[in-house]
Amino acid sequence: MSEYAIERVAVIGAGKMGTTLVHAFLQDGDVGPENIIATRRKEEPLSRLAAAEGVQTTTDNREAAAAADMILLCVKPQGVSEVLEEIAGEFGGGKVLVSIAAGATTAMLEESLPEGTPVVRAMPNTPSLIGQGMTAICGGRWAEPDHVEVTRKIFAGMGRTVVLDESYFNAVTGLAASGPAFVYIIIESLAEGGVKVGLPRHIATECAAQACLGAASMVLETQSAPALLKDDVTTPAGCTMDGILKLEEGGLRVTLIKAVVEATKRAGELVE
Ligand SMILES: NC(=O)c1ccc[n+]([C@@H]2O[C@H](COP(=O)([O-])OP(=O)(O)OC[C@H]3O[C@@H](n4cnc5c(N)ncnc54)[C@H](OP(=O)(O)O)[C@@H]3O)[C@@H](O)[C@H]2O)c1
């Protein structure tokens, strides 16, 4: 196993996720702002990032990649090939690529890079923006366990992490990365229910969101099966059971299962 420590980091594509990663590095403190270089094509948001965080910025991906020993690829999946073509020449000497692009497999990424380049793939989700993320991580053909562990620690600053075989990545994308969108719809719908029975909208939304947050925390903290926790809420002949009957009638379970299955299928088609 190699002794791997990061000294300089390049964040290629400092959009939502890329900027969150910059914050995660700064919070972790192992890499100072002077050793972080962020890129994107638009200069204005880059200047704002530099002013706010003290990191270096450039619109030149090659310059950023040349200056770093870990390169985080945070552009949209459709932009991955173009950027890799641009920066591939800067790899070698143990430089590591960490990609968060949905659907881009380590094998695809490795194909565009010099043989032997360590590649780590991570799949975060948007709650990472507030430190409540879920990130799956796997190493490619030439990634050492240290590369995976260093990457895991970076994402641990943004929420929970799991190191997983890459064969699960489309499933994790369909569930954990798309999942927040499904849950927002559930929260929105619960709140509409609250409005329908007379609650002011802001109170209904707060009640719905906190019910989801509390229920999620119960699952994670008690480690109990959701079905058992649900049983605790359903008093015999009580009101919850009547609500559950309506959920079953409307096919909520089957609909959510199908949503994850469809999102998983699509995750496998994002990068060609
Ligand atoms: N959002 C999520 O929930 C989520 C979850 C898991 C994984 N991901 C992955 O994270 C990646 C980024 O997603 P995001 O939501 O952060 O998107 P985003 O906010 O649009 O960020 C992408 C950034 O890439 C920059 N960019 C585009 N082409 C570039 C180029 N040639 N060179 C340098 N920078 C370039 C864009 O800025 P300019 O237009 O200024 O160039 C933009 O700021 C995607 O691959 C996505 O699959 C996202």
The ligand as an SDF file (V2000), in Angstrom:
LIG
                    3D

 48 52  0  0  0  0  0  0  0  0999 V2000
  -25.9750   17.7730   -8.2480 N   0  0  0  0  0  0  0  0  0  0  0  0
  -26.0750   16.5290   -7.7950 C   0  0  0  0  0  0  0  0  0  0  0  0
  -26.9960   16.1100   -7.1080 O   0  0  0  0  0  0  0  0  0  0  0  0
  -24.9850   15.5500   -8.1020 C   0  0  0  0  0  0  0  0  0  0  0  0
  -24.9280   14.3680   -7.3720 C   0  0  0  0  0  0  0  0  0  0  0  0
  -23.9000   13.4700   -7.6600 C   0  0  0  0  0  0  0  0  0  0  0  0
  -22.9790   13.7480   -8.6520 C   0  0  0  0  0  0  0  0  0  0  0  0
  -23.0990   14.9030   -9.3270 N   0  0  0  0  0  0  0  0  0  0  0  0
  -22.1650   15.1440  -10.4020 C   0  0  0  0  0  0  0  0  0  0  0  0
  -21.4420   16.3100  -10.1080 O   0  0  0  0  0  0  0  0  0  0  0  0
  -21.0580   16.9160  -11.3130 C   0  0  0  0  0  0  0  0  0  0  0  0
  -21.3320   18.4060  -11.2080 C   0  0  0  0  0  0  0  0  0  0  0  0
  -22.6880   18.6200  -10.9390 O   0  0  0  0  0  0  0  0  0  0  0  0
  -23.1890   20.0160  -10.3640 P   0  0  0  0  0  0  0  0  0  0  0  0
  -24.5660   19.7930   -9.9020 O   0  0  0  0  0  0  0  0  0  0  0  0
  -22.1710   20.6050   -9.4480 O   0  0  0  0  0  0  0  0  0  0  0  0
  -23.2130   20.8600  -11.7470 O   0  0  0  0  0  0  0  0  0  0  0  0
  -22.8850   22.3850  -11.9950 P   0  0  0  0  0  0  0  0  0  0  0  0
  -23.2800   23.2190  -10.8170 O   0  0  0  0  0  0  0  0  0  0  0  0
  -23.4380   22.7230  -13.3300 O   0  0  0  0  0  0  0  0  0  0  0  0
  -21.2900   22.3940  -12.0760 O   0  0  0  0  0  0  0  0  0  0  0  0
  -20.5550   22.0200  -13.2090 C   0  0  0  0  0  0  0  0  0  0  0  0
  -19.5130   23.0850  -13.4130 C   0  0  0  0  0  0  0  0  0  0  0  0
  -18.6270   22.6810  -14.4430 O   0  0  0  0  0  0  0  0  0  0  0  0
  -18.1750   23.8520  -15.0950 C   0  0  0  0  0  0  0  0  0  0  0  0
  -17.6750   23.4830  -16.4230 N   0  0  0  0  0  0  0  0  0  0  0  0
  -18.3620   23.0760  -17.5160 C   0  0  0  0  0  0  0  0  0  0  0  0
  -17.5400   22.8000  -18.5260 N   0  0  0  0  0  0  0  0  0  0  0  0
  -16.2800   23.0290  -18.0670 C   0  0  0  0  0  0  0  0  0  0  0  0
  -14.9970   22.9480  -18.6470 C   0  0  0  0  0  0  0  0  0  0  0  0
  -14.8250   22.5530  -19.9200 N   0  0  0  0  0  0  0  0  0  0  0  0
  -13.9340   23.2590  -17.8810 N   0  0  0  0  0  0  0  0  0  0  0  0
  -14.0830   23.6510  -16.5950 C   0  0  0  0  0  0  0  0  0  0  0  0
  -15.2690   23.7770  -15.9960 N   0  0  0  0  0  0  0  0  0  0  0  0
  -16.3640   23.4660  -16.7270 C   0  0  0  0  0  0  0  0  0  0  0  0
  -19.4040   24.7590  -15.1370 C   0  0  0  0  0  0  0  0  0  0  0  0
  -19.0640   26.1190  -15.0710 O   0  0  0  0  0  0  0  0  0  0  0  0
  -18.8920   27.0370  -16.3790 P   0  0  0  0  0  0  0  0  0  0  0  0
  -20.1830   26.9900  -17.1160 O   0  0  0  0  0  0  0  0  0  0  0  0
  -18.5000   28.3700  -15.8330 O   0  0  0  0  0  0  0  0  0  0  0  0
  -17.7850   26.3710  -17.1190 O   0  0  0  0  0  0  0  0  0  0  0  0
  -20.0990   24.4210  -13.8160 C   0  0  0  0  0  0  0  0  0  0  0  0
  -19.7900   25.3610  -12.8200 O   0  0  0  0  0  0  0  0  0  0  0  0
  -21.8300   16.2300  -12.4460 C   0  0  0  0  0  0  0  0  0  0  0  0
  -20.9780   15.3750  -13.1660 O   0  0  0  0  0  0  0  0  0  0  0  0
  -22.8680   15.4040  -11.7230 C   0  0  0  0  0  0  0  0  0  0  0  0
  -23.1250   14.1890  -12.3840 O   0  0  0  0  0  0  0  0  0  0  0  0
  -24.0540   15.8350   -9.0750 C   0  0  0  0  0  0  0  0  0  0  0  0
  1  2  1  0
  2  3  2  0
  2  4  1  0
  4  5  1  0
  4 48  2  0
  5  6  2  0
  6  7  1  0
  7  8  2  0
  8  9  1  0
  8 48  1  0
  9 10  1  0
  9 46  1  0
 10 11  1  0
 11 12  1  0
 11 44  1  0
 12 13  1  0
 13 14  1  0
 14 15  2  0
 14 16  1  0
 14 17  1  0
 17 18  1  0
 18 19  2  0
 18 20  1  0
 18 21  1  0
 21 22  1  0
 22 23  1  0
 23 24  1  0
 23 42  1  0
 24 25  1  0
 25 26  1  0
 25 36  1  0
 26 27  1  0
 26 35  1  0
 27 28  2  0
 28 29  1  0
 29 30  1  0
 29 35  2  0
 30 31  1  0
 30 32  2  0
 32 33  1  0
 33 34  2  0
 34 35  1  0
 36 37  1  0
 36 42  1  0
 37 38  1  0
 38 39  2  0
 38 40  1  0
 38 41  1  0
 42 43  1  0
 44 45  1  0
 44 46  1  0
 46 47  1  0
M  CHG  2   8   1  16  -1
M  END
$$$$
